[in-house]
Each structure stands twice: as structure tokens, then as C-alpha cells.
Amino acid sequence: MTLSRRNFLALGGASAAAATTGLTGCGSRSSLGGSNELSMWTWVGSVNDGLIGQAEKTIPGYDGMKLAMTRIGSNYKTKVLTALAGKSLVPDIVAINDDVATYFPNADQFHDLNELGAKELEKDFLPWKWKWGTTPEGKMMAYPMDTGPTALFYRTDVFTKAGIDTDPAAVAELAPDWDAFIQLGKKVKQGVPGSSITDNITSVYAYRMAQQSKRYMTQDGKYIGDQDHVRESFDLAVRVVKEGLSANAQNGSTDADAVVTNGKLVAFNGAVWWAQLGPKNAAPKTKGLWRVTAAPGGAGNRGGSFLGITKYCKNPEAAFAFISWLESAKNQAEAFLDPVLFPSTPASYTDSRLAAPDPFFGGQKIVDVFAASAKKYPGAFFSPYDSIIDAPISAELVNVETAGKNPDQAWKDAQQQIERELTRAGAI
């Protein structure tokens, strides 16, 4: 299958909801914002409150201009796309998640940040992260915020009981690839029955795909989601389940946290943010028992955000001054402390606020592991249709784990569903 020119359409059903939640526009035809304000939409936990507080008093370098930020708790993306589709109540600045490519069909409603001075700052950022905010046509639509480098988390107490050296370098040497990691997992389970090395089948798939240098589409619109690199990731996930190394705790279930709390999940290939959402949140009593090391299979990335300046912005220069200040190396280091956002600026990695030993991880300087992953990650092209393609594959993997579906049939059914969805979206 070859994809035609992208014509992704924003959902329109939330327009009324957006208008009734008190979200104020700025610079659009229906602007409700003050002339001295730059409005910004984002979600909870995406920015450092202290830095935002400074900008809400005055935009650095722009006396008389201030930030007016709205945190949207649910249906964030739908509300942004609805506003863009209606060209009304559009904020000056919008935060964009790692699905930034789904906004590319709306690129004509965003400023080219290179024209505002972004090109001069490109050298300060991870190359692959910078590239992700640039459309296939070369427009710099989204400015880098945080990233989600991956690594292997593991419990030292359980590994010790299983007779495994717990030094991070030793563990990395024992499991340089996924095959070796499966063997390591079997050894851990033999020594400590009930141990798992993943929460569920889709995590293995997602994190293996997060290491790939290509995903579901090429930049010229060719579908490659049925090729070997995707099938290899699919088969790997199935293998981990068949080896009995998955906790079968599906995403969104009450078991997801429980397998961390009860100690069943003793190793996990995860993104940097999992440290907070996983063991620190679900198993605080395990403080000091966790370590991290290089992930089997190589560096990867899951997650990370961006900032875009809409064409409706009343003062694009001031908006760019704000986002470039907010995402400077110094301020990204501040955002790592709260709300734990891993920087896209390599200069931040040596900042003392990041480089400090982490007591929860036994005093290990975990930033070193994640910084190496962020720098080594090969990058991959994300298309506007990745979520459409990914959903059927993930759903069929769940069927394999929870219902015992034949993997070959699951793969075939996923590909057929993908073709139907892409056809429905007008992509093929």
C-alpha cells in the first residue's frame, strides 16, 4: 500500500465543549484574550510551574507581555484540533505530545519557527528530536521539549536471590539483546518463581519498536508496517509471553500497578518517566533496590513533547522568545526536577540537578544511562497515521496474550484492519 497526500481531518465533536470550558482564544478571529497576553494550552504535568509562574508575570525580554496558560485535563488533543479546524478560539502557543506528526496536516496554521530564529538554536538539541518537529516539507512546526529515552530497570534483591551479578555494567553485558534478555529472565524466574520481565505483551512490542530506525511509513508515503522489522517486534512480544515471562497485567487495568507493588515485575524495559510512574509510585518501599542499565536491543525513545506557535498568535516574536527561554538547557534541567521531564538539550545532562545520585536507585546516577540512550537513539519517522496503524496491532497482541489467539492469524487480522482503517481515513 502507498499512502496518498495526507488529509487527516480533526474531529469536530468537541467544539462546543471547548467553548464552554472557559478556554480563551488569543489572536484568532474570536479572540477573548488581552492584547498584552500570550495564551498557551497544555496538559497537566507538561511544564515546570515555577518557570510558568515567572512568565505569567512577564515574558522574558518582553516587558508588558505576559503568559496566560490553560491546563486542559481531558480530551486535550481533540480540543486543539477542533480549535484549529474552526479557526476560532485558537491559542497563541500549544503544547503537542509525541504524536506531533498527526498535527502536520495542520502545518499551515503554525508558524515556521526557523523564520523566528529557531535555526540558530538547532545545535543545542538532540538531532532526532529536532527533526521530529519538522514536517516532511521542511517546515519547523514544533519546538522540542522533553524526551523519553529508554533503559532496563531491575530489582537488585531479586537478581541477587537468582544468583545474578547486580552491577549495572554486568547486567548490560548479560543482556545486550532481547534474546539474551529472555534467557536472563528465565534464570531470574527459575531462582525466584513468579518473576516477570514485562507487565504485558504490548509493552514488549512498543519498546522494541521504540528502538527501531523505521516504523510504519516512509516519508514519501509508503506503508511499511507489514515489513520484517514490525513482524520481528510482534514475534518478540509473543515469544516473551510464551516463555512465561509476562505478568499479563494489561494497560489500564488495576493489575498494572499491582505487579510492581507486589514484586512480580522485577525487570522492565521502560522510558525514563516509568521510574516515577512505576516503582516510585507503586512500590515506594523498594527504595534503594532498583537500578537501571542499557536496554537490551539498543537505545530507544518513548514519549516527549513539543511547543508550536499558531498563525493566530498576536506576537510571534514574543511567543518564540518565551518557548526558547522555557526550553533552554538551564530551564529543561529545572523541569527534570518537577515534573520529571527528561531534557532534549544534551547540555542539561551535566547539570548538577540531573547528575546527582538518586537514593531510590541506590545512589546510582541514572541520568548517565538515560543520557546515553537519548544520544544513541537512531530516530525514526513518525507519520500522521501511526496511531491508526498501531492500534490494531496492539489489540491483536492483547488477544494473543489474554485469549490465546493464534499469532499468525492475529498478525493477518491486524494487517487487514489497518488496510480498512487507512482506506476509511482516505490514506490509500
C-alpha positions as CSV (number, residue, x, y, z in Angstrom):
1,M,0.0,0.0,0.0
2,T,1.1,3.6,-0.7
3,L,-0.3,6.5,1.2
4,S,-1.7,9.5,-0.7
5,R,-1.2,13.1,0.2
6,R,-2.1,13.4,3.9
7,N,-5.6,14.7,4.5
8,F,-6.0,14.0,8.2
9,L,-9.2,15.7,9.5
10,A,-9.6,16.9,13.0
11,L,-12.6,15.7,14.9
12,G,-15.2,18.3,15.3
13,G,-17.4,17.0,18.1
14,A,-15.7,18.8,21.0
15,S,-16.1,22.3,19.7
16,A,-19.0,23.1,22.0
17,A,-17.1,21.6,24.9
18,A,-14.1,23.7,24.2
19,A,-16.2,26.8,24.1
20,T,-17.9,26.1,27.4
21,T,-14.8,25.2,29.5
22,G,-13.6,28.7,29.8
23,L,-10.8,28.3,27.3
24,T,-9.9,31.7,26.0
25,G,-8.6,32.3,22.5
26,C,-5.8,34.7,21.5
27,G,-5.1,36.1,18.2
28,S,-7.9,34.2,16.5
29,R,-11.0,35.9,14.9
30,S,-12.9,35.2,18.1
31,S,-10.2,36.2,20.4
32,L,-11.1,36.6,24.1
33,G,-7.5,37.2,25.2
34,G,-6.0,40.5,26.2
35,S,-3.6,42.3,23.8
36,N,-0.8,42.0,26.3
37,E,-1.3,38.3,26.9
38,L,0.1,35.2,25.1
39,S,-2.3,32.3,25.7
40,M,-0.9,28.8,25.9
41,W,-2.8,25.4,26.1
42,T,-1.1,22.4,27.6
43,W,-2.0,19.4,29.8
44,V,-1.3,18.7,33.4
45,G,2.3,17.8,34.2
46,S,3.8,19.1,31.0
47,V,5.7,22.1,32.3
48,N,7.5,23.4,35.4
49,D,5.2,25.5,37.5
50,G,7.9,27.8,38.8
51,L,9.0,28.8,35.3
52,I,5.4,29.3,34.1
53,G,4.9,31.5,37.1
54,Q,7.7,33.7,36.0
55,A,6.3,34.1,32.5
56,E,2.8,34.8,33.9
57,K,4.2,37.9,35.4
58,T,6.2,38.9,32.3
59,I,7.6,37.2,29.2
60,P,11.4,37.3,29.5
61,G,12.7,40.0,27.2
62,Y,9.2,41.4,26.5
63,D,8.1,43.7,29.3
64,G,4.4,44.4,29.1
65,M,3.6,40.9,27.7
66,K,2.6,38.0,30.0
67,L,1.6,34.4,29.7
68,A,-1.9,33.2,30.2
69,M,-1.8,29.4,30.5
70,T,-4.7,27.0,30.5
71,R,-4.2,23.4,31.7
72,I,-6.6,21.1,30.0
73,G,-7.4,17.9,31.9
74,S,-9.0,15.7,29.3
75,N,-9.5,15.4,25.5
76,Y,-6.6,17.8,25.0
77,K,-5.7,16.8,21.5
78,T,-9.3,16.8,20.4
79,K,-9.8,20.4,21.7
80,V,-6.7,21.7,20.0
81,L,-7.6,20.1,16.6
82,T,-11.2,21.3,16.9
83,A,-10.0,24.9,17.5
84,L,-7.6,24.6,14.5
85,A,-10.4,23.2,12.3
86,G,-12.7,26.0,13.3
87,K,-10.1,28.7,13.2
88,S,-11.6,30.1,16.3
89,L,-10.5,30.2,20.0
90,V,-7.1,29.2,18.9
91,P,-4.3,29.8,21.5
92,D,-1.1,31.5,20.6
93,I,1.0,28.6,21.8
94,V,0.1,24.9,22.0
95,A,1.8,22.0,23.6
96,I,2.0,18.9,21.4
97,N,2.7,15.4,22.5
98,D,4.9,12.8,20.9
99,D,2.3,12.3,18.2
100,V,3.4,15.6,16.7
101,A,3.1,14.1,13.1
102,T,-0.7,14.0,13.4
103,Y,-0.6,17.8,13.5
104,F,1.4,18.1,10.3
105,P,-1.7,18.2,8.1
106,N,-2.5,21.5,10.0
107,A,1.0,22.8,9.4
108,D,-0.4,25.8,7.5
109,Q,-1.9,27.0,10.8
110,F,1.5,27.1,12.5
111,H,4.5,29.5,12.1
112,D,7.7,28.2,10.7
113,L,9.9,28.5,13.7
114,N,13.0,28.8,11.6
115,E,11.7,32.1,10.4
116,L,11.6,33.3,14.1
117,G,15.1,32.2,14.9
118,A,14.9,28.5,15.7
119,K,17.6,27.5,13.2
120,E,20.2,29.3,15.3
121,L,19.4,27.1,18.3
122,E,19.2,23.7,16.5
123,K,22.7,22.8,17.6
124,D,21.6,22.9,21.3
125,F,19.2,19.9,20.8
126,L,19.3,16.2,20.1
127,P,19.2,16.0,16.3
128,W,16.5,13.3,16.1
129,K,14.2,15.3,18.4
130,W,14.7,18.5,16.4
131,K,13.9,16.6,13.2
132,W,10.6,15.2,14.7
133,G,9.2,18.7,14.9
134,T,9.9,19.4,11.2
135,T,7.4,18.4,8.6
136,P,8.4,16.3,5.5
137,E,8.3,19.5,3.5
138,G,10.9,21.1,5.8
139,K,8.8,23.4,7.9
140,M,9.9,23.7,11.6
141,M,6.4,23.4,13.1
142,A,7.2,22.3,16.7
143,Y,9.9,23.2,19.1
144,P,11.5,20.4,21.3
145,M,10.5,20.0,24.9
146,D,11.3,16.7,26.8
147,T,12.2,13.2,25.6
148,G,11.6,9.6,26.7
149,P,14.9,7.7,26.5
150,T,14.6,4.0,27.5
151,A,16.7,1.7,29.7
152,L,16.4,-1.5,31.6
153,F,15.0,-1.2,35.2
154,Y,15.6,-4.2,37.5
155,R,15.4,-5.2,41.2
156,T,18.8,-6.0,42.7
157,D,17.3,-8.0,45.6
158,V,15.6,-10.4,43.3
159,F,18.6,-10.6,40.9
160,T,20.8,-11.4,43.9
161,K,18.5,-14.3,45.0
162,A,18.7,-15.6,41.5
163,G,22.5,-15.6,41.6
164,I,22.9,-12.7,39.1
165,D,25.5,-10.0,39.4
166,T,23.6,-6.8,40.0
167,D,26.2,-4.3,38.9
168,P,24.6,-2.3,36.0
169,A,27.6,-2.9,33.7
170,A,27.4,-6.6,34.4
171,V,23.7,-6.8,33.7
172,A,24.1,-4.9,30.5
173,E,26.8,-7.4,29.4
174,L,24.5,-10.3,30.3
175,A,21.6,-8.9,28.2
176,P,22.9,-7.0,25.2
177,D,20.0,-8.0,23.1
178,W,16.4,-9.3,23.5
179,D,17.4,-13.0,23.1
180,A,19.9,-12.7,25.9
181,F,17.4,-10.8,28.0
182,I,14.8,-13.6,27.6
183,Q,17.4,-16.1,28.8
184,L,18.2,-13.8,31.7
185,G,14.6,-13.5,32.6
186,K,14.2,-17.3,32.6
187,K,17.2,-17.6,35.0
188,V,15.6,-15.0,37.3
189,K,12.3,-16.8,37.2
190,Q,14.0,-20.1,38.0
191,G,15.6,-18.6,41.0
192,V,12.6,-16.6,42.1
193,P,9.4,-18.2,40.9
194,G,6.7,-15.9,39.7
195,S,9.1,-13.2,38.4
196,S,8.3,-11.3,35.2
197,I,10.3,-9.1,32.9
198,T,7.4,-7.2,31.4
199,D,3.9,-6.2,32.5
200,N,2.3,-7.3,29.3
201,I,2.7,-8.2,25.7
202,T,2.2,-4.8,24.2
203,S,4.9,-3.3,26.3
204,V,7.5,-5.6,24.7
205,Y,6.2,-4.7,21.3
206,A,6.1,-1.0,21.9
207,Y,9.6,-0.8,23.4
208,R,11.1,-2.9,20.7
209,M,9.5,-0.6,18.1
210,A,10.9,2.3,20.1
211,Q,14.4,1.1,19.2
212,Q,13.8,0.8,15.5
213,S,15.2,3.2,12.9
214,K,12.0,3.0,11.0
215,R,8.3,2.5,11.9
216,Y,5.2,2.2,9.8
217,M,5.6,4.6,6.9
218,T,8.3,6.2,4.8
219,Q,8.4,10.0,4.3
220,D,7.3,9.6,0.7
221,G,4.1,7.9,1.9
222,K,4.8,4.2,1.5
223,Y,3.3,1.8,4.1
224,I,5.9,-0.5,5.6
225,G,4.0,-1.7,8.7
226,D,3.8,-5.1,7.2
227,Q,7.6,-5.5,6.8
228,D,10.1,-7.6,8.7
229,H,11.1,-5.0,11.4
230,V,7.5,-4.8,12.5
231,R,6.8,-8.5,12.4
232,E,10.1,-9.1,14.3
233,S,8.8,-6.8,17.1
234,F,5.4,-8.6,17.0
235,D,7.0,-12.0,17.2
236,L,9.3,-11.0,20.0
237,A,6.4,-9.9,22.1
238,V,4.7,-13.2,21.5
239,R,7.8,-15.1,22.5
240,V,8.2,-13.3,25.8
241,V,4.6,-14.3,26.6
242,K,5.1,-17.9,25.5
243,E,8.2,-18.2,27.7
244,G,6.0,-17.3,30.7
245,L,7.9,-14.0,31.4
246,S,4.9,-11.6,31.1
247,A,2.8,-10.6,34.2
248,N,-0.2,-10.3,31.9
249,A,-1.2,-7.0,33.6
250,Q,-2.9,-5.2,30.7
251,N,-2.6,-1.4,30.3
252,G,-5.3,0.5,32.1
253,S,-6.1,-2.4,34.5
254,T,-5.7,-2.4,38.3
255,D,-3.0,-5.0,37.8
256,A,-0.7,-2.6,36.0
257,D,0.4,-1.0,39.3
258,A,-0.2,-4.2,41.4
259,V,2.6,-6.2,39.7
260,V,5.1,-3.5,40.6
261,T,3.7,-3.2,44.2
262,N,3.7,-7.0,44.9
263,G,7.1,-7.5,43.4
264,K,6.1,-9.7,40.5
265,L,7.6,-7.3,37.9
266,V,11.3,-7.5,38.7
267,A,12.7,-6.1,35.4
268,F,11.3,-3.8,32.8
269,N,12.4,-2.1,29.6
270,G,10.9,1.3,30.1
271,A,11.2,5.0,29.4
272,V,12.7,7.4,31.9
273,W,9.3,8.5,33.1
274,W,8.5,5.0,34.2
275,A,10.8,5.5,37.2
276,Q,8.2,7.9,38.7
277,L,5.0,6.2,37.4
278,G,6.3,2.7,38.2
279,P,8.4,1.8,41.2
280,K,8.5,5.2,43.0
281,N,4.7,5.5,42.8
282,A,3.6,1.9,43.1
283,A,6.4,0.4,45.3
284,P,7.9,3.1,47.5
285,K,9.1,0.6,50.0
286,T,11.5,-0.8,47.4
287,K,13.6,2.4,47.6
288,G,17.3,1.5,47.1
289,L,16.6,-1.8,45.5
290,W,16.2,-0.7,41.9
291,R,18.9,0.0,39.3
292,V,19.0,0.9,35.6
293,T,21.3,-0.1,32.8
294,A,21.4,0.0,29.0
295,A,18.3,-1.7,27.4
296,P,18.7,-4.9,25.6
297,G,18.4,-4.3,21.9
298,G,19.8,-0.8,22.0
299,A,18.8,2.8,22.7
300,G,15.2,3.8,22.3
301,N,12.7,6.6,22.9
302,R,9.0,6.6,24.0
303,G,7.4,10.0,24.7
304,G,8.4,13.6,24.7
305,S,6.6,16.8,23.8
306,F,6.8,20.0,21.7
307,L,5.6,23.5,21.5
308,G,4.0,25.2,18.5
309,I,3.1,28.8,17.7
310,T,-0.1,29.1,15.8
311,K,-0.7,31.5,12.9
312,Y,-3.3,33.3,15.1
313,C,-0.6,34.4,17.6
314,K,-0.7,38.1,18.2
315,N,3.0,38.4,18.8
316,P,5.0,35.5,17.3
317,E,8.4,37.1,18.2
318,A,7.4,37.3,21.9
319,A,6.0,33.7,21.7
320,F,9.2,32.4,20.3
321,A,11.2,34.3,22.9
322,F,9.1,32.5,25.6
323,I,9.4,29.0,24.2
324,S,13.1,29.2,23.5
325,W,13.6,30.5,27.1
326,L,11.4,27.8,28.6
327,E,13.2,25.1,26.7
328,S,16.8,26.3,27.3
329,A,19.2,23.8,28.7
330,K,19.1,25.5,32.1
331,N,15.3,25.5,32.3
332,Q,15.0,22.0,31.0
333,A,17.2,20.9,33.8
334,E,14.8,22.6,36.2
335,A,11.9,20.8,34.6
336,F,13.6,17.5,35.2
337,L,13.2,18.1,38.9
338,D,9.5,18.8,38.6
339,P,7.6,17.4,36.8
340,V,10.5,15.0,35.9
341,L,10.8,15.8,32.2
342,F,14.0,14.4,30.6
343,P,15.7,17.2,28.6
344,S,16.2,17.3,24.8
345,T,19.2,19.5,25.4
346,P,22.4,17.5,25.9
347,A,24.0,20.4,27.8
348,S,21.5,19.7,30.6
349,Y,22.9,16.2,31.2
350,T,25.9,17.5,33.1
351,D,23.8,19.9,35.2
352,S,24.2,19.1,38.9
353,R,20.5,18.9,39.3
354,L,20.3,16.0,37.0
355,A,23.7,14.4,37.7
356,A,23.0,13.9,41.4
357,P,22.8,10.3,42.8
358,D,19.3,9.0,43.1
359,P,18.6,7.4,46.5
360,F,15.7,5.4,45.1
361,F,18.1,3.7,42.8
362,G,20.7,3.0,45.4
363,G,22.6,6.2,44.8
364,Q,23.1,5.5,41.1
365,K,23.4,8.4,38.8
366,I,20.7,7.2,36.5
367,V,20.9,10.3,34.3
368,D,24.1,8.8,32.8
369,V,22.2,5.8,31.5
370,F,19.3,7.8,30.0
371,A,21.6,10.4,28.6
372,A,23.5,7.7,26.7
373,S,20.2,6.3,25.4
374,A,19.0,9.7,24.3
375,K,22.2,10.4,22.4
376,K,22.4,7.0,20.7
377,Y,18.8,6.6,19.7
378,P,18.7,6.4,15.9
379,G,15.5,8.2,15.4
380,A,12.6,7.1,13.2
381,F,10.0,8.8,11.0
382,F,6.6,9.1,12.7
383,S,3.6,9.6,10.3
384,P,0.2,11.2,10.9
385,Y,-1.2,7.7,10.6
386,D,1.0,5.9,13.1
387,S,-1.8,5.7,15.8
388,I,-4.2,4.3,13.2
389,I,-1.7,1.6,12.3
390,D,-0.5,0.8,15.8
391,A,-3.9,0.3,17.4
392,P,-4.9,-2.9,15.5
393,I,-1.5,-4.5,16.1
394,S,-1.6,-3.8,19.8
395,A,-5.2,-5.0,20.1
396,E,-4.3,-8.3,18.3
397,L,-1.3,-8.8,20.6
398,V,-3.7,-8.5,23.6
399,N,-5.8,-11.2,22.0
400,V,-2.8,-13.4,21.8
401,E,-1.9,-13.0,25.5
402,T,-5.4,-12.9,27.0
403,A,-7.4,-15.2,24.7
404,G,-4.7,-17.5,23.3
405,K,-5.3,-16.3,19.7
406,N,-3.0,-17.8,17.1
407,P,-0.2,-15.3,16.5
408,D,-0.2,-15.7,12.7
409,Q,-3.9,-15.2,12.5
410,A,-3.6,-12.2,14.8
411,W,-0.9,-10.7,12.5
412,K,-3.1,-11.3,9.5
413,D,-6.2,-9.8,11.1
414,A,-4.2,-6.7,12.2
415,Q,-3.0,-6.0,8.7
416,Q,-6.5,-6.4,7.3
417,Q,-7.8,-4.0,9.9
418,I,-5.0,-1.5,9.2
419,E,-5.9,-1.5,5.5
420,R,-9.6,-0.9,6.3
421,E,-8.7,2.0,8.7
422,L,-6.3,3.6,6.2
423,T,-8.9,3.4,3.5
424,R,-11.5,4.9,5.7
425,A,-9.1,7.7,6.6
426,G,-8.6,8.4,2.9
427,A,-5.0,7.5,3.1
428,I,-5.0,4.8,0.4
